[in-house]
C-alpha cells in the first residue's frame, strides 16, 4: 500500500468538500478521478500531494492518512518556473541526482530526457533556449517533462493533455501505460482516460465510488448500478406500500391489532434503499428523423479543389444518405474550409486549367444544418425557453421544456437568460435547435468545444439517434469514436478515407506504422460505400516481389476464395439496401405517415423496439400505427440488416486473410 485515506473529511470555508471518504493507491495503479467541476477532484489531488490536510476530529478512531516510508509524490505546479533566464537544459538537468558525475545513471537520464523532450514535439535545439522564450502552453509542457523525469512514486496529473496536440497526447498515453509507478490523473479527455486508466474513482456529493476498468467500462458499470439500485428501490417502495396498507387496514380491529403492530415493526426494521441519483447524461432511445429523407447520394465531389488564395487540397468523394463521417487532421489542413465548401458557404477553388472536369454537387432535396463556433455567438435577453419557443411556435410550453430538458436545460436553467449562458451552453442550445429543425444533412465544425463531459455524452447520444447524414470535424477522439462510422483524414499526402470507424482505423494504422508503411484509403467518386477503398486494392499477384512460399501461396489461395464469396454478398446487401430505402421513401410519402403528429415520429422507443420486436407503438425505427406498407418496410429492414451482418463478417474475414499475405490491411488508393 503506497497511500491510504481512512474515513477522511476535508472542508473549506464551512463547506464540506469530501465527507468520510476512503481512498487507497497500490503499486503502479493508474487511477482516473472523474466528476463534475467543483466536485472535489483537485482537492483530492492536493490532499495526496500534502498541500491540504484532513479535518481534525478526535472522535473518529482510525481516521487519517497513512503512506509508505520515503514516498515521493509529484504534482504539476501552475507557476512552475521562477527564473525565466534559465535554459531548458539547465532546468531539466537540475532534476538529475547524478548531474555532477560521469556515472552511467547520468547517461541513462540524459537519454531519457532526450526521448521525452522530443516526444513532446520539441526540437533538440530547443534545449538551449531560455524558458522565458516559450509560450505559457510550452512552459507547461516543459514542467510536465521535468515531472516525468523525476519519476515519483505517485505521479499526480491535473488536465495533462491541455496544450498538447493529438500526436503528443498519443505519445504520453503510451508513456504513462509503461510508467513503472502509480499515476492519479484528472482529465476531460475521455479517450485519454480510456487508454491510460485501469481504475476510475468518481467524486460526487462528497463521496468516492471506485470502479474497476477504464472510462468506458466505468460508464457502463455506473449505468448498471443505477438500474440495479432503481429496481431495488422500486421493490422496497412496493413492499412499504403493501405493509402500510396492511397496517392501516387492521390497526383499528381489536382482533388484528397485534398483527398490525408486527407489520409496523417489520416496516421499521426494513433496510432502507436510497433512491438512485439519476445520471446527469440524457440518453436518447428513439430515432431523431429528418423531415424529408433526401436523395440517396447526399454530396458528390469529383476532383474538387478547396481554398481561398491557393488550393489546399483536391478531393473526390461521395457521401451516402445516413452516413456519419468524422474528419481529422492538423490545424491548417483545410478541414473547416472543406466543410464551408460542402455547406455552400464557400465557392470551390477555381483554376484556369479547364482540362480536368471538377464537380461539387448536393443531392436532391438535401437540407443542410450547419454549425461552427460562430453559430454559438447568440445574444438575447429572453429566457432559454422563450428563445426556443420563438423558433418553434407550434410547440406548447410543456413540449418546449421537455425538449430542452433532454438537452440538459431543466427547470431553472431553461428560465435563465440566453445572454447569461456559458459558451458551451450556448453551443448546446444551438445544436438542440438544429436537431429539432430536423434537416437531413448536418455539417458540424467542432460541435463539442467548451462543453463538459455530461453535455458531450448527451449530444453523442442525440447524434447516434439521428438517422440523417453527418459530416463533422472534431479533435475529441472519444466523440469521433462514438459518432463516426467512417473517417476522413486530412494529411500532407491528401485526404485519406477509412470506412470502418475511428477505433479500427487506429488499430490498422498502428500495425502500418510498425511495418513502416502508409495507411491510405481515399474514397473513390464512383462509390462511397463501406468497401470503396477495398475495391481499389490491387490483386494479390500485383504485390509479389518474389516467389511465394508454400504458406504464402496457401494464404493467397484463401484470399481469393474469400473474395469470391464477398462479391455476391456485397451485391445482395446493395440490392436489399435499395429495396429497403425505396419502401421507406414510399411509406414516408404516404398519407398515413404524415397524418401523425411530428412529435409522435420522434417518440422514444421501448427496449422491445430497440431489439426489433413489434410493439403496440410500431416497429423499431418506424413510428406511428402499423400498416401494410409499414410492415413491408419492417420486413425489408430485417432482410437488409441480416445481409449486412453476413457482409460485414465476410469483410472482417477478408482483412484477416489479407494480413496473412501482406502483413497489414492498409488500403492504398
BELKAMO-V96697 format. One record per residue. RES is the residue in one letter. PSI is psi in whole degrees, 0 to 359 (NA if undefined). Layout:
BEGIN
res=RES psi=PSI
res=RES psi=PSI
END
This chain:
BEGIN
res=X psi=118
res=X psi=316
res=X psi=141
res=X psi=135
res=X psi=130
res=X psi=121
res=X psi=47
res=X psi=144
res=X psi=137
res=X psi=128
res=X psi=156
res=X psi=125
res=X psi=34
res=X psi=1
res=X psi=127
res=X psi=121
res=X psi=311
res=X psi=131
res=X psi=112
res=X psi=54
res=X psi=152
res=X psi=137
res=X psi=143
res=X psi=152
res=X psi=127
res=X psi=140
res=X psi=234
res=X psi=40
res=X psi=145
res=X psi=104
res=X psi=131
res=X psi=133
res=X psi=126
res=X psi=158
res=X psi=168
res=X psi=159
res=X psi=133
res=X psi=3
res=X psi=335
res=X psi=13
res=X psi=310
res=X psi=326
res=X psi=316
res=X psi=320
res=X psi=316
res=X psi=328
res=X psi=315
res=X psi=323
res=X psi=350
res=X psi=9
res=X psi=343
res=X psi=160
res=X psi=157
res=X psi=153
res=X psi=143
res=X psi=130
res=X psi=95
res=X psi=347
res=X psi=342
res=X psi=121
res=X psi=133
res=X psi=357
res=X psi=144
res=X psi=191
res=X psi=134
res=X psi=145
res=X psi=162
res=X psi=160
res=X psi=147
res=X psi=33
res=X psi=132
res=X psi=133
res=X psi=131
res=X psi=132
res=X psi=138
res=X psi=128
res=X psi=145
res=X psi=317
res=X psi=87
res=X psi=331
res=X psi=123
res=X psi=328
res=X psi=104
res=X psi=355
res=X psi=347
res=X psi=146
res=X psi=163
res=X psi=319
res=X psi=318
res=X psi=320
res=X psi=314
res=X psi=326
res=X psi=338
res=X psi=336
res=X psi=354
res=X psi=122
res=X psi=349
res=X psi=24
res=X psi=336
res=X psi=16
res=X psi=173
res=X psi=30
res=X psi=155
res=X psi=327
res=X psi=326
res=X psi=318
res=X psi=314
res=X psi=323
res=X psi=314
res=X psi=327
res=X psi=315
res=X psi=319
res=X psi=315
res=X psi=317
res=X psi=314
res=X psi=319
res=X psi=313
res=X psi=331
res=X psi=332
res=X psi=12
res=X psi=7
res=X psi=152
res=X psi=154
res=X psi=328
res=X psi=339
res=X psi=343
res=X psi=335
res=X psi=1
res=X psi=154
res=X psi=148
res=X psi=330
res=X psi=346
res=X psi=351
res=X psi=153
res=X psi=170
res=X psi=319
res=X psi=320
res=X psi=323
res=X psi=323
res=X psi=320
res=X psi=319
res=X psi=321
res=X psi=322
res=X psi=321
res=X psi=314
res=X psi=319
res=X psi=319
res=X psi=324
res=X psi=333
res=X psi=338
res=X psi=59
res=X psi=160
res=X psi=325
res=X psi=117
res=X psi=120
res=X psi=122
res=X psi=122
res=X psi=108
res=X psi=59
res=X psi=342
res=X psi=356
res=X psi=138
res=X psi=7
res=X psi=141
res=X psi=173
res=X psi=320
res=X psi=318
res=X psi=322
res=X psi=317
res=X psi=322
res=X psi=316
res=X psi=322
res=X psi=311
res=X psi=322
res=X psi=314
res=X psi=326
res=X psi=328
res=X psi=353
res=X psi=130
res=X psi=355
res=X psi=186
res=X psi=149
res=X psi=131
res=X psi=123
res=X psi=153
res=X psi=130
res=X psi=145
res=X psi=356
res=X psi=98
res=X psi=327
res=X psi=320
res=X psi=316
res=X psi=322
res=X psi=322
res=X psi=329
res=X psi=316
res=X psi=140
res=X psi=342
res=X psi=141
res=X psi=131
res=X psi=118
res=X psi=130
res=X psi=115
res=X psi=131
res=X psi=39
res=X psi=3
res=X psi=159
res=X psi=131
res=X psi=126
res=X psi=135
res=X psi=139
res=X psi=141
res=X psi=184
res=X psi=192
res=X psi=314
res=X psi=320
res=X psi=324
res=X psi=314
res=X psi=318
res=X psi=315
res=X psi=324
res=X psi=317
res=X psi=320
res=X psi=320
res=X psi=317
res=X psi=317
res=X psi=319
res=X psi=317
res=X psi=322
res=X psi=315
res=X psi=320
res=X psi=320
res=X psi=318
res=X psi=320
res=X psi=320
res=X psi=318
res=X psi=319
res=X psi=317
res=X psi=320
res=X psi=319
res=X psi=320
res=X psi=314
res=X psi=319
res=X psi=323
res=X psi=318
res=X psi=316
res=X psi=314
res=X psi=326
res=X psi=323
res=X psi=352
res=X psi=338
res=X psi=2
res=X psi=118
res=X psi=321
res=X psi=344
res=X psi=7
res=X psi=317
res=X psi=323
res=X psi=317
res=X psi=320
res=X psi=321
res=X psi=318
res=X psi=327
res=X psi=319
res=X psi=321
res=X psi=319
res=X psi=319
res=X psi=328
res=X psi=350
res=X psi=131
res=X psi=124
res=X psi=131
res=X psi=123
res=X psi=143
res=X psi=129
res=X psi=144
res=X psi=118
res=X psi=150
res=X psi=148
res=X psi=353
res=X psi=134
res=X psi=127
res=X psi=122
res=X psi=124
res=X psi=353
res=X psi=166
res=X psi=144
res=X psi=107
res=X psi=142
res=X psi=156
res=X psi=318
res=X psi=146
res=X psi=327
res=X psi=177
res=X psi=166
res=X psi=315
res=X psi=119
res=X psi=319
res=X psi=138
res=X psi=131
res=X psi=134
res=X psi=118
res=X psi=37
res=X psi=129
res=X psi=137
res=X psi=154
res=X psi=177
res=X psi=276
res=X psi=335
res=X psi=159
res=X psi=124
res=X psi=323
res=X psi=167
res=X psi=139
res=X psi=142
res=X psi=125
res=X psi=144
res=X psi=136
res=X psi=125
res=X psi=152
res=X psi=133
res=X psi=354
res=X psi=143
res=X psi=109
res=X psi=126
res=X psi=144
res=X psi=130
res=X psi=162
res=X psi=163
res=X psi=163
res=X psi=139
res=X psi=2
res=X psi=344
res=X psi=13
res=X psi=308
res=X psi=324
res=X psi=319
res=X psi=316
res=X psi=317
res=X psi=323
res=X psi=316
res=X psi=318
res=X psi=354
res=X psi=11
res=X psi=347
res=X psi=134
res=X psi=148
res=X psi=152
res=X psi=130
res=X psi=134
res=X psi=155
res=X psi=329
res=X psi=115
res=X psi=10
res=X psi=337
res=X psi=127
res=X psi=125
res=X psi=135
res=X psi=146
res=X psi=100
res=X psi=134
res=X psi=151
res=X psi=177
res=X psi=141
res=X psi=35
res=X psi=124
res=X psi=125
res=X psi=136
res=X psi=110
res=X psi=139
res=X psi=132
res=X psi=186
res=X psi=332
res=X psi=337
res=X psi=333
res=X psi=3
res=X psi=60
res=X psi=141
res=X psi=128
res=X psi=140
res=X psi=355
res=X psi=161
res=X psi=164
res=X psi=315
res=X psi=318
res=X psi=317
res=X psi=315
res=X psi=319
res=X psi=327
res=X psi=327
res=X psi=332
res=X psi=70
res=X psi=340
res=X psi=347
res=X psi=147
res=X psi=166
res=X psi=322
res=X psi=317
res=X psi=319
res=X psi=312
res=X psi=327
res=X psi=315
res=X psi=314
res=X psi=322
res=X psi=324
res=X psi=334
res=X psi=26
res=X psi=37
res=X psi=71
res=X psi=171
res=X psi=270
res=X psi=321
res=X psi=327
res=X psi=340
res=X psi=355
res=X psi=151
res=X psi=142
res=X psi=321
res=X psi=338
res=X psi=356
res=X psi=154
res=X psi=171
res=X psi=318
res=X psi=323
res=X psi=321
res=X psi=318
res=X psi=319
res=X psi=322
res=X psi=315
res=X psi=320
res=X psi=325
res=X psi=318
res=X psi=320
res=X psi=313
res=X psi=324
res=X psi=331
res=X psi=344
res=X psi=58
res=X psi=171
res=X psi=0
res=X psi=109
res=X psi=128
res=X psi=111
res=X psi=129
res=X psi=108
res=X psi=63
res=X psi=339
res=X psi=14
res=X psi=140
res=X psi=18
res=X psi=150
res=X psi=172
res=X psi=319
res=X psi=319
res=X psi=318
res=X psi=315
res=X psi=330
res=X psi=315
res=X psi=325
res=X psi=315
res=X psi=319
res=X psi=316
res=X psi=329
res=X psi=324
res=X psi=339
res=X psi=129
res=X psi=359
res=X psi=198
res=X psi=140
res=X psi=131
res=X psi=120
res=X psi=155
res=X psi=136
res=X psi=147
res=X psi=358
res=X psi=103
res=X psi=326
res=X psi=317
res=X psi=317
res=X psi=315
res=X psi=322
res=X psi=329
res=X psi=317
res=X psi=133
res=X psi=337
res=X psi=162
res=X psi=148
res=X psi=116
res=X psi=124
res=X psi=113
res=X psi=176
res=X psi=325
res=X psi=2
res=X psi=172
res=X psi=142
res=X psi=125
res=X psi=136
res=X psi=124
res=X psi=354
res=X psi=19
res=X psi=165
res=X psi=315
res=X psi=317
res=X psi=323
res=X psi=316
res=X psi=319
res=X psi=313
res=X psi=324
res=X psi=322
res=X psi=318
res=X psi=320
res=X psi=317
res=X psi=323
res=X psi=329
res=X psi=1
res=X psi=26
res=X psi=174
res=X psi=136
res=X psi=113
res=X psi=137
res=X psi=66
res=X psi=133
res=X psi=143
res=X psi=155
res=X psi=328
res=X psi=349
res=X psi=122
res=X psi=20
res=X psi=179
res=X psi=318
res=X psi=32
res=X psi=318
res=X psi=319
res=X psi=327
res=X psi=328
res=X psi=357
res=X psi=127
res=X psi=154
res=X psi=154
res=X psi=325
res=X psi=331
res=X psi=340
res=X psi=350
res=X psi=125
res=X psi=349
res=X psi=173
res=X psi=136
res=X psi=144
res=X psi=174
res=X psi=317
res=X psi=317
res=X psi=321
res=X psi=321
res=X psi=316
res=X psi=321
res=X psi=323
res=X psi=318
res=X psi=322
res=X psi=317
res=X psi=322
res=X psi=316
res=X psi=319
res=X psi=321
res=X psi=325
res=X psi=329
res=X psi=317
res=X psi=312
res=X psi=328
res=X psi=325
res=X psi=317
res=X psi=319
res=X psi=318
res=X psi=317
res=X psi=320
res=X psi=314
res=X psi=327
res=X psi=316
res=X psi=320
res=X psi=314
res=X psi=313
res=X psi=323
res=X psi=314
res=X psi=320
res=X psi=315
res=X psi=319
res=X psi=318
res=X psi=320
res=X psi=339
res=X psi=357
res=X psi=159
res=X psi=323
res=X psi=321
res=X psi=314
res=X psi=352
res=X psi=344
res=X psi=160
res=X psi=143
res=X psi=321
res=X psi=327
res=X psi=332
res=X psi=354
res=X psi=9
res=X psi=139
res=X psi=137
res=X psi=153
res=X psi=172
res=X psi=323
res=X psi=321
res=X psi=321
res=X psi=328
res=X psi=4
res=X psi=5
res=X psi=152
res=X psi=136
res=X psi=179
res=X psi=335
res=X psi=2
res=X psi=199
res=X psi=153
res=X psi=131
res=X psi=355
res=X psi=106
res=X psi=180
res=X psi=184
res=X psi=144
res=X psi=147
res=X psi=172
res=X psi=315
res=X psi=322
res=X psi=319
res=X psi=326
res=X psi=320
res=X psi=316
res=X psi=318
res=X psi=320
res=X psi=321
res=X psi=318
res=X psi=318
res=X psi=318
res=X psi=315
res=X psi=321
res=X psi=318
res=X psi=323
res=X psi=317
res=X psi=316
res=X psi=316
res=X psi=314
res=X psi=318
res=X psi=320
res=X psi=325
res=X psi=314
res=X psi=322
res=X psi=319
res=X psi=315
res=X psi=319
res=X psi=316
res=X psi=322
res=X psi=321
res=X psi=325
res=X psi=326
res=X psi=317
res=X psi=2
res=X psi=325
res=X psi=164
res=X psi=35
res=X psi=150
res=X psi=123
res=X psi=130
res=X psi=NA
END
